[in-house]
C-alpha cells in the first residue's frame, strides 16, 4: 500500500520537476499554473507534439511566472529590498531565455504570411477549385 502524500497547496520554495502534477487542483494557484502550462503547450503545437524536454521547460516557465508574481506583490507593498529586486531581475532574464527556447518569440504576422503564401496541402488540392476561390 502506498503512503499517502498530501497535495501541494503552495508553490515549492525551489523548482521541483513534476510539481504541477502534485498540486491540489482545487487551488487558484494550481489553476493559474495549469492555464500557463496548457496555453504554452498549445502554442507549441499541442501536448502530443511537444517533446519531454520542452514540457520540462514549459513547467519551469509556469513556476517562474508565479515566482515573479509573488516577488512583484512584495515589491508593491513598500520598501524595495535590493536582494528581492535582484531575484526579480534574474527571474525576468530567465523567462526571456525560456521564451526564446520555447519559440514564443515568433512574429505572428510572419506566420500568417507564411500560411497565406504557402502551397496548399494535398487535402486542399483534392478539393479542387480555381485560384480565385470559385469552383
Buried (B, 14 or more C-beta within 10 A) or exposed (E): EEEEEEEBEEBEEEBEEEBBEEBEEEBEBBEBBBEBBBEBBEBBEEEEEBEEEBBEBBBBBBBBBBBBEEBEEBBEEEEEEEEBEEBBEEBEEBBEEBBEBBEBEEEEEEEEEEEEEEEEEEEEEEEEEEEEEEE
